[in-house]
Each structure stands twice: as C-alpha cells, then as structure tokens.
C-alpha cells in the first residue's frame, strides 16, 4: 500500500479528550495468514466454545470454523447466543447449541465435556479470564495435569517478523531493578532469573475499575489482594504495578491452598 496524505494545520486551537483522539489502524495479519495456510489441510478440532453470547465472541468462533480450525459446540445462554448471531447476520443452526445459563455452570459443563472426550479444546467467549481459569485449574475436577496452566495473548503486530506473545506478567513490566532482583549474583538476573509477577489480568481488572469509578484512588498508592486458593498481593502506584509478592514463578510469596509460598 502506498499513497500520500495531506494534513493541514488547524487555524484555531482544538482540544481532544483521550477517548476522542483520531487514530490509524493498520490491519495486516501476515503471520496469522501463514499459520492458517499451514493448518488448512488439518481436520477441524472439536471445540467447546464457552459463552459466545456477544457479537465479537461469537463472530470469532464462527470465523475459526470457516477457516476449518475448529468444529464448534456453542455452550451458554442459548437466547443470548442466537441474539448475537442475529446481530452479526450469521446462521448458527448448523452448530450444536447447548443451553447452560450462567458462566460458572457453562465452564463446569465444558470441563466435563473435555474430561469425557466429547470435545478436545476450549475456546473462551464473552466472560472474564479469571472466571474461566478458576474452574479449569481446579485440582479435583478441572483440566490441570502435572504442568502449570497459564495463558498467553498472541498478537500479529505489523512490522514485527514474529508473533508477539504477551503473558499476564506483562502487567508487572517496568518494576524497578530493586523490586525485581533476588539476593543472588547479578549474572543470574541478566540471564532472566528475576521477580516477574503473575496474575496480571486479575490485577488489571480492579485497577481499571478504580480508574473508572474512583480516579482519585487510582492516581495514588493502592495494595490489591488476590484471594482464593492461589493468593498474592500487588502494590500499584498511579495505575502501574510497582511490586508483587510473586517472584520467578507464581509459587512464591503468600502461602496458598496447595503451595507453601
């Protein structure tokens, strides 16, 4: 793509709010397109899609089905799923829809499907990641095995020669050297042994709500506690993580249900 754009300078002062700033979006998916080409000959994976109850969530699942990546089973509130289909003008009558209102109930049902072999993969719809993982990682009836379960966001960024993988540790990026360093020789820090911090999505959500509902608190110093079977704390200043009880792995820090801390 090539061309020339002329932008004359304004003759009067203009003010924009942060949400009103004009932007330019470049949509190219070179790496994703390559992966789609490589996976085209493979059979579609039987996939349980949890709560595709919103237009974008359902649209993503249907797009994956069109590319023969998945053979979707739509699980959630059936009325909302059909409303989302009507909104985007798609016919979902050719896909099985299992009516399970309530996100936690839907997740529990999907976990059962995976364990019983009725589906081979899980796809997240319109629900919070922490809600999904809370059922998936349960030791007694979840999907966890011997390895640590986590999640990663895959981005096809124009200009990069590789796919960019963003983990939930990204929320803690930018800690000071002092807060990220263990009391061990410096060479280990240089090799990557440092306090990364985890559960970034769990901390990002309340931080975002603070910005929306109590901006005067978000602009100051806040300590957020992640409570449950896995526990941790994070110090936040002006909306950014400055320290975390977690270290090189999510096992460090506070004692938890199945971890000594």
KOLGU-557203 format. One record per residue (C-alpha): residue in three letters; x, y, z. Coordinates in steps of 0.25 Angstrom, whole numbers. Layout:
residues N
<"ALA" <X Y Z>>
...
end
This chain:
residues 261
<"UNK" <0 0 0>>
<"UNK" <5 14 -4>>
<"UNK" <0 28 -5>>
<"UNK" <1 42 0>>
<"UNK" <-7 49 11>>
<"UNK" <-8 64 13>>
<"UNK" <-12 69 27>>
<"UNK" <-13 84 28>>
<"UNK" <-10 90 42>>
<"UNK" <-22 95 49>>
<"UNK" <-24 110 49>>
<"UNK" <-31 110 63>>
<"UNK" <-28 103 76>>
<"UNK" <-34 89 76>>
<"UNK" <-35 80 89>>
<"UNK" <-38 65 89>>
<"UNK" <-41 56 101>>
<"UNK" <-32 43 101>>
<"UNK" <-44 35 96>>
<"UNK" <-47 45 85>>
<"UNK" <-33 45 78>>
<"UNK" <-33 41 64>>
<"UNK" <-25 28 61>>
<"UNK" <-20 20 49>>
<"UNK" <-21 5 50>>
<"UNK" <-13 -4 41>>
<"UNK" <-19 -17 39>>
<"UNK" <-9 -27 33>>
<"UNK" <-8 -42 38>>
<"UNK" <4 -47 31>>
<"UNK" <7 -57 42>>
<"UNK" <-7 -62 45>>
<"UNK" <-9 -63 30>>
<"UNK" <3 -72 29>>
<"UNK" <-2 -81 40>>
<"UNK" <-16 -82 34>>
<"UNK" <-9 -87 21>>
<"UNK" <-1 -97 29>>
<"UNK" <-13 -102 37>>
<"UNK" <-23 -103 25>>
<"UNK" <-20 -118 22>>
<"UNK" <-23 -122 37>>
<"UNK" <-36 -127 42>>
<"UNK" <-44 -117 50>>
<"UNK" <-43 -118 65>>
<"UNK" <-56 -121 73>>
<"UNK" <-56 -109 82>>
<"UNK" <-65 -105 93>>
<"UNK" <-68 -90 92>>
<"UNK" <-72 -84 105>>
<"UNK" <-82 -73 106>>
<"UNK" <-81 -68 91>>
<"UNK" <-92 -58 96>>
<"UNK" <-87 -45 89>>
<"UNK" <-85 -42 75>>
<"UNK" <-70 -41 75>>
<"UNK" <-68 -54 83>>
<"UNK" <-78 -62 74>>
<"UNK" <-72 -56 62>>
<"UNK" <-58 -60 65>>
<"UNK" <-63 -75 68>>
<"UNK" <-70 -75 54>>
<"UNK" <-58 -69 47>>
<"UNK" <-50 -80 53>>
<"UNK" <-60 -90 48>>
<"UNK" <-60 -84 34>>
<"UNK" <-45 -86 33>>
<"UNK" <-47 -101 38>>
<"UNK" <-39 -98 50>>
<"UNK" <-50 -103 60>>
<"UNK" <-63 -111 59>>
<"UNK" <-70 -102 70>>
<"UNK" <-80 -106 80>>
<"UNK" <-87 -93 86>>
<"UNK" <-89 -94 101>>
<"UNK" <-96 -83 109>>
<"UNK" <-109 -76 109>>
<"UNK" <-116 -80 96>>
<"UNK" <-124 -68 95>>
<"UNK" <-112 -59 96>>
<"UNK" <-104 -67 86>>
<"UNK" <-116 -66 76>>
<"UNK" <-117 -51 78>>
<"UNK" <-102 -49 76>>
<"UNK" <-104 -58 63>>
<"UNK" <-115 -49 58>>
<"UNK" <-107 -36 61>>
<"UNK" <-96 -41 52>>
<"UNK" <-105 -47 42>>
<"UNK" <-100 -61 44>>
<"UNK" <-108 -74 43>>
<"UNK" <-103 -83 55>>
<"UNK" <-114 -94 52>>
<"UNK" <-103 -103 47>>
<"UNK" <-95 -103 60>>
<"UNK" <-100 -110 73>>
<"UNK" <-104 -100 84>>
<"UNK" <-105 -105 98>>
<"UNK" <-113 -96 107>>
<"UNK" <-105 -94 120>>
<"UNK" <-109 -81 126>>
<"UNK" <-98 -75 136>>
<"UNK" <-83 -75 133>>
<"UNK" <-79 -84 144>>
<"UNK" <-89 -94 140>>
<"UNK" <-85 -93 126>>
<"UNK" <-70 -95 129>>
<"UNK" <-73 -107 138>>
<"UNK" <-81 -113 127>>
<"UNK" <-69 -111 117>>
<"UNK" <-59 -117 127>>
<"UNK" <-68 -129 128>>
<"UNK" <-68 -130 112>>
<"UNK" <-53 -129 111>>
<"UNK" <-51 -140 122>>
<"UNK" <-61 -149 116>>
<"UNK" <-55 -147 102>>
<"UNK" <-67 -140 96>>
<"UNK" <-58 -128 92>>
<"UNK" <-43 -127 90>>
<"UNK" <-41 -112 93>>
<"UNK" <-48 -100 100>>
<"UNK" <-50 -86 94>>
<"UNK" <-53 -74 102>>
<"UNK" <-65 -66 99>>
<"UNK" <-71 -53 106>>
<"UNK" <-66 -56 120>>
<"UNK" <-55 -52 129>>
<"UNK" <-42 -60 128>>
<"UNK" <-41 -61 143>>
<"UNK" <-55 -68 143>>
<"UNK" <-51 -77 133>>
<"UNK" <-38 -81 139>>
<"UNK" <-44 -83 153>>
<"UNK" <-51 -95 148>>
<"UNK" <-41 -100 139>>
<"UNK" <-29 -101 149>>
<"UNK" <-37 -108 160>>
<"UNK" <-29 -120 164>>
<"UNK" <-40 -129 167>>
<"UNK" <-49 -127 155>>
<"UNK" <-42 -117 146>>
<"UNK" <-33 -119 134>>
<"UNK" <-19 -117 140>>
<"UNK" <-9 -128 139>>
<"UNK" <5 -129 145>>
<"UNK" <9 -116 138>>
<"UNK" <6 -101 142>>
<"UNK" <-6 -96 134>>
<"UNK" <-5 -81 129>>
<"UNK" <-10 -73 117>>
<"UNK" <-4 -64 107>>
<"UNK" <-9 -54 97>>
<"UNK" <-4 -55 83>>
<"UNK" <-2 -43 74>>
<"UNK" <1 -41 60>>
<"UNK" <8 -27 60>>
<"UNK" <10 -20 47>>
<"UNK" <25 -18 45>>
<"UNK" <30 -30 54>>
<"UNK" <36 -42 48>>
<"UNK" <30 -51 58>>
<"UNK" <17 -53 66>>
<"UNK" <17 -46 79>>
<"UNK" <13 -54 91>>
<"UNK" <8 -46 103>>
<"UNK" <6 -53 117>>
<"UNK" <-1 -47 129>>
<"UNK" <12 -44 135>>
<"UNK" <12 -32 125>>
<"UNK" <4 -24 136>>
<"UNK" <17 -24 144>>
<"UNK" <26 -20 134>>
<"UNK" <34 -8 138>>
<"UNK" <37 -11 152>>
<"UNK" <50 -5 158>>
<"UNK" <63 -13 158>>
<"UNK" <62 -13 173>>
<"UNK" <48 -19 173>>
<"UNK" <51 -30 163>>
<"UNK" <64 -34 168>>
<"UNK" <67 -47 177>>
<"UNK" <79 -47 186>>
<"UNK" <87 -55 177>>
<"UNK" <99 -52 168>>
<"UNK" <96 -41 157>>
<"UNK" <99 -51 146>>
<"UNK" <86 -59 149>>
<"UNK" <78 -46 148>>
<"UNK" <84 -44 134>>
<"UNK" <80 -58 130>>
<"UNK" <66 -56 134>>
<"UNK" <64 -60 148>>
<"UNK" <56 -49 154>>
<"UNK" <43 -46 160>>
<"UNK" <33 -46 148>>
<"UNK" <20 -45 156>>
<"UNK" <8 -52 151>>
<"UNK" <-8 -51 151>>
<"UNK" <-7 -38 143>>
<"UNK" <-21 -39 138>>
<"UNK" <-26 -41 152>>
<"UNK" <-19 -28 156>>
<"UNK" <-22 -21 143>>
<"UNK" <-37 -22 145>>
<"UNK" <-39 -15 158>>
<"UNK" <-28 -5 154>>
<"UNK" <-37 -2 142>>
<"UNK" <-49 -1 151>>
<"UNK" <-42 9 160>>
<"UNK" <-39 18 148>>
<"UNK" <-54 18 144>>
<"UNK" <-61 19 158>>
<"UNK" <-50 25 167>>
<"UNK" <-40 32 159>>
<"UNK" <-34 39 171>>
<"UNK" <-31 26 177>>
<"UNK" <-25 21 164>>
<"UNK" <-16 32 164>>
<"UNK" <-10 29 177>>
<"UNK" <-4 17 184>>
<"UNK" <-12 4 185>>
<"UNK" <-10 -10 190>>
<"UNK" <-18 -21 183>>
<"UNK" <-20 -34 189>>
<"UNK" <-23 -47 180>>
<"UNK" <-30 -56 190>>
<"UNK" <-34 -70 188>>
<"UNK" <-27 -84 187>>
<"UNK" <-16 -76 180>>
<"UNK" <-12 -63 188>>
<"UNK" <-3 -52 185>>
<"UNK" <-3 -37 186>>
<"UNK" <2 -25 177>>
<"UNK" <6 -11 180>>
<"UNK" <0 -1 170>>
<"UNK" <4 13 168>>
<"UNK" <-3 22 158>>
<"UNK" <-9 10 152>>
<"UNK" <4 3 150>>
<"UNK" <10 -9 157>>
<"UNK" <22 -6 165>>
<"UNK" <24 -18 173>>
<"UNK" <18 -32 175>>
<"UNK" <19 -43 185>>
<"UNK" <21 -53 174>>
<"UNK" <35 -56 169>>
<"UNK" <41 -64 158>>
<"UNK" <29 -73 158>>
<"UNK" <14 -72 163>>
<"UNK" <18 -81 175>>
<"UNK" <26 -70 182>>
<"UNK" <20 -61 192>>
<"UNK" <8 -63 201>>
<"UNK" <4 -77 206>>
<"UNK" <-7 -83 197>>
<"UNK" <-17 -95 197>>
<"UNK" <-7 -104 191>>
<"UNK" <6 -96 191>>
<"UNK" <15 -93 203>>
<"UNK" <19 -79 197>>
end
